[in-house]
């Protein structure tokens, strides 16, 4: 399939050709955040914030459990759409609190 007209443009520079990033080059470089020049301290802080991955930690983390449900019950819960597990948690909480009273 030679001569295809679509596709991506190839860069004339391979990623392996990029110079190595060293402590010295970081110390002498210009830090910018969103295109605005900032101090090295602000740049490092922004870099550290950007490197944090995933969701923020919950103040009340949940515990993963394995639970066997009848197929029709599970299908009905899933049919309620996104967030069905949160709604199951609320239903269970309500049932537990009612039983305490």
Secondary structure as UniProt FT lines:
FT   TURN            2..3
FT   HELIX           15..17
FT   HELIX           23..28
FT   STRAND          32..33
FT   TURN            34..35
FT   STRAND          36..37
FT   HELIX           40..51
FT   TURN            59..60
FT   HELIX           71..78
FT   TURN            79..80
FT   TURN            82..83
FT   HELIX           84..100
//
